[in-house]
Amino acid sequence: MTEKQLKKLCIDAVISRATKQKPVIRQIKILKDGRKGKATQEKQFSRGVAFLEFSEHQHALVALRVLNNN
């Protein structure tokens, strides 16, 4: 999953519950495989972990609840 796809997923999650809100994501960091060698030069693979920073705490909570099916 790319940063663009992750951003769209999280914004859609917030909008699904808070329809009048416009969430703003300040920063996205996707952890990549840090193995040394030829594989990292060709293509890095995601470890399956990402960190997002929202401009408002409430938007982060809503995204977390929607994506965790709570």
C-alpha positions as CSV (number, residue, x, y, z in Angstrom):
1,M,0.0,0.0,0.0
2,T,1.4,3.4,-0.9
3,E,1.2,6.6,1.2
4,K,-1.4,8.0,-1.2
5,Q,-3.7,4.9,-0.8
6,L,-3.2,4.9,3.0
7,K,-4.1,8.6,3.2
8,K,-7.3,8.0,1.2
9,L,-8.3,5.0,3.3
10,C,-7.9,7.0,6.5
11,I,-9.7,10.1,5.3
12,D,-12.6,8.0,4.0
13,A,-12.8,6.2,7.4
14,V,-13.2,9.6,9.2
15,I,-15.7,10.9,6.7
16,S,-17.8,7.8,7.0
17,R,-18.6,8.7,10.7
18,A,-18.1,12.4,10.7
19,T,-19.6,13.5,7.4
20,K,-19.3,17.3,8.1
21,Q,-15.6,17.1,9.1
22,K,-12.6,17.5,6.7
23,P,-9.7,15.5,8.3
24,V,-6.2,16.7,7.6
25,I,-3.3,14.3,7.8
26,R,0.0,16.0,8.7
27,Q,2.4,13.2,8.2
28,I,2.5,9.5,7.1
29,K,5.4,7.2,7.8
30,I,5.3,3.6,6.4
31,L,8.0,1.4,7.8
32,K,10.0,-0.3,5.1
33,D,12.2,-3.5,5.2
34,G,15.6,-2.3,6.3
35,R,17.7,-5.3,5.1
36,K,21.0,-4.3,3.6
37,G,22.0,-5.4,0.1
38,K,20.6,-5.5,-3.4
39,A,17.0,-6.0,-2.4
40,T,16.8,-2.5,-0.7
41,Q,18.3,-0.8,-3.8
42,E,15.8,-2.4,-6.2
43,K,12.6,-2.2,-4.2
44,Q,11.7,-1.9,-0.5
45,F,8.8,-3.7,1.0
46,S,6.5,-2.5,3.7
47,R,6.7,-4.2,7.1
48,G,3.0,-3.8,7.5
49,V,3.2,-1.0,10.0
50,A,2.5,2.7,9.4
51,F,2.2,5.8,11.5
52,L,-0.2,8.7,10.8
53,E,-0.4,12.1,12.3
54,F,-3.8,13.9,12.1
55,S,-4.2,17.6,12.7
56,E,-7.0,16.9,15.3
57,H,-7.0,14.2,18.0
58,Q,-10.7,13.5,17.4
59,H,-10.0,12.6,13.8
60,A,-7.3,10.1,14.8
61,L,-9.7,8.5,17.3
62,V,-12.5,8.1,14.7
63,A,-10.1,6.7,12.1
64,L,-8.8,4.2,14.7
65,R,-12.3,3.1,15.7
66,V,-13.5,2.7,12.1
67,L,-10.4,0.8,10.9
68,N,-10.5,-1.5,14.0
69,N,-14.3,-2.2,13.5
70,N,-15.2,-0.7,16.9
